[in-house]
């Protein structure tokens, strides 16, 4: 049985939730850049998949409709608590990012921050993001991937055994994940840690 599954993720992120902000919070500048490139307008519907404790909320305008999902109930409770101060137009759900309980063509934007390298099946996640996205809608991806046109070294594969168990998969190629969808690549910019993190924007074709 693979250790990276929903049961394990719920368990470990329940343990991590009290100090998650202190670890993931230092990436806030890249979160801000990722969201700012979307051009969200009044009344737009925004979905955050794998929202964690809601660190993206402060960078979203208060005139859009935000839906935040996470598979871990304790994370969702922290999202609600955070929003008591931010007062965003927010709905929250405990939900699996590999099987979203939303209708097709529901959202103008989908945010996938630090989820595609964690979720057990990133292909299913990006396909679901595409499904619930409206035609011409956009996806913001911020995550760690193997550098473009690079092979995975033996040392990286070895390190991934421990990294994937406790934190995140460090052997995923974004290009492979993207090929599971029909989304169009709009931009791909190197970000933190010498380009091991990337800021990516995608678009769904119009109807």
C-alpha positions in Angstrom: 0.0 0.0 0.0 1.3 3.4 -0.9 1.9 5.6 2.1 0.7 8.7 0.2 -3.0 8.2 0.5 -6.0 10.2 1.8 -6.0 8.4 5.2 -2.3 9.2 5.8 -2.6 12.7 4.6 -5.6 13.4 6.9 -3.6 12.0 9.8 -0.3 13.8 9.2 -1.9 17.2 8.4 -4.1 17.0 11.5 -0.8 16.7 13.4 0.8 19.5 11.4 -2.1 21.9 11.5 -1.1 23.7 14.8 2.3 24.8 13.3 1.5 24.7 9.6 1.5 28.5 9.3 5.0 28.8 10.7 6.4 26.4 8.1 4.3 27.4 5.0 3.9 31.0 5.9 7.3 32.1 4.6 6.2 31.4 1.1 3.6 34.1 1.2 5.3 36.4 -1.4 5.0 33.8 -4.0 1.3 33.1 -3.0 0.7 36.8 -3.5 2.3 36.9 -6.9 0.5 33.8 -8.1 -2.9 35.2 -7.2 -2.1 38.8 -8.4 -1.5 37.4 -12.0 -5.1 36.2 -12.2 -6.9 39.5 -12.5 -9.9 38.6 -10.3 -12.9 40.8 -10.8 -16.0 41.6 -8.7 -18.3 38.7 -8.5 -15.9 36.1 -9.8 -16.0 32.7 -8.2 -12.7 31.4 -6.9 -12.0 27.8 -5.7 -9.0 27.0 -3.5 -8.2 23.2 -3.6 -6.1 22.0 -0.7 -6.5 25.3 1.1 -4.7 24.2 4.2 -5.1 26.9 7.0 -6.3 29.5 4.4 -3.0 31.3 3.9 -4.1 32.4 0.4 -7.2 34.3 1.8 -5.5 37.5 2.6 -4.3 37.9 -1.0 -7.8 37.5 -2.4 -10.1 40.5 -2.8 -13.2 40.8 -0.6 -15.4 41.4 -3.7 -15.1 37.8 -5.1 -16.9 34.6 -3.9 -14.3 32.2 -2.4 -14.8 28.5 -1.8 -12.0 26.7 0.1 -11.6 23.0 0.4 -9.3 20.7 2.2 -9.4 17.0 3.0 -8.4 17.6 6.7 -11.2 18.8 9.0 -8.8 20.5 11.4 -7.4 22.6 8.5 -10.8 23.7 7.5 -11.6 24.8 11.0 -8.4 26.9 10.9 -9.6 28.5 7.6 -12.9 29.5 9.3 -11.0 30.9 12.3 -8.7 32.9 10.0 -11.6 34.3 8.1 -13.2 35.7 11.3 -10.5 38.5 11.0 -10.4 38.7 7.2 -14.1 38.7 6.6 -13.9 37.3 3.1 -17.0 36.1 1.2 -16.1 32.5 2.0 -17.6 29.0 2.0 -15.6 26.0 3.3 -15.9 22.3 2.7 -14.0 19.2 3.8 -13.5 17.6 0.4 -11.1 15.4 -1.6 -9.3 17.4 -4.3 -9.3 14.3 -6.5 -13.1 14.2 -6.5 -14.6 17.6 -6.2 -18.3 17.8 -5.3 -19.1 20.7 -7.6 -20.9 21.0 -10.9 -19.0 21.3 -14.2 -18.1 24.9 -15.2 -18.7 26.5 -11.8 -15.7 28.6 -11.0 -13.9 31.5 -12.8 -10.6 30.6 -11.1 -9.0 27.6 -9.4 -6.0 28.0 -7.1 -3.7 25.0 -6.7 -1.1 26.1 -4.2 1.2 23.4 -2.7 -1.3 20.6 -3.5 -0.1 18.9 -6.8 3.1 17.7 -5.1 1.2 16.4 -2.1 -2.1 14.9 -3.2 -1.9 11.1 -4.0 -3.1 11.5 -7.6 -2.2 14.9 -9.1 -3.5 13.9 -12.5 -7.0 13.5 -11.0 -6.7 16.8 -9.2 -5.8 18.8 -12.3 -8.6 17.1 -14.3 -11.1 18.0 -11.6 -9.8 21.6 -11.5 -10.4 21.7 -15.3 -13.8 20.2 -15.0 -15.2 22.7 -12.5 -13.6 25.6 -14.2 -15.7 27.7 -16.5 -14.6 28.1 -20.2 -11.8 30.6 -20.4 -11.2 30.3 -16.7 -7.8 30.2 -15.2 -5.8 28.0 -12.8 -3.0 29.3 -10.6 -0.4 26.7 -9.7 2.4 27.2 -7.1 4.4 24.2 -6.1 7.7 22.3 -6.2 8.5 20.2 -9.3 11.5 18.7 -11.0 13.1 21.3 -13.1 12.0 21.4 -16.8 13.9 19.0 -19.0 15.7 17.5 -16.0 16.0 13.8 -15.0 15.4 12.7 -11.4 18.7 11.8 -9.8 19.2 8.7 -7.6 19.8 10.9 -4.6 16.5 12.8 -5.2 14.6 9.5 -5.5 16.2 8.3 -2.3 15.4 11.5 -0.4 11.8 11.4 -1.8 11.2 8.2 0.2 11.3 10.2 3.4 10.0 13.5 2.0 6.9 11.9 0.4 6.2 10.1 3.7 6.2 13.1 5.9 5.9 16.2 3.7 5.7 16.2 -0.1 6.7 14.4 -3.3 9.8 16.0 -4.8 10.0 13.8 -7.9 6.9 15.1 -9.8 7.2 16.6 -13.3 4.6 19.3 -13.9 4.6 18.6 -17.6 3.4 15.1 -17.0 0.6 16.3 -14.8 -0.4 19.0 -17.3 -0.6 16.4 -20.1 -3.5 14.7 -18.2 -5.7 17.7 -18.9 -6.6 19.9 -21.9 -5.6 23.1 -20.1 -3.3 25.5 -21.9 -0.1 26.8 -20.4 -0.1 30.6 -20.2 3.0 31.2 -18.1 5.6 29.3 -16.2 8.0 31.3 -14.0 10.8 30.0 -11.7 10.1 30.9 -8.1 11.6 29.9 -4.8 14.7 27.7 -4.0 16.5 28.2 -7.3 13.5 27.4 -9.5 12.5 24.2 -7.7 9.3 26.0 -7.0 7.4 27.4 -9.9 4.5 29.9 -10.5 2.3 28.6 -13.3 -0.8 29.9 -14.9 -3.2 27.8 -17.0 -6.3 28.5 -19.0 -9.3 26.4 -20.0 -10.4 26.6 -23.6 -13.5 28.5 -24.4 -16.7 26.8 -25.3 
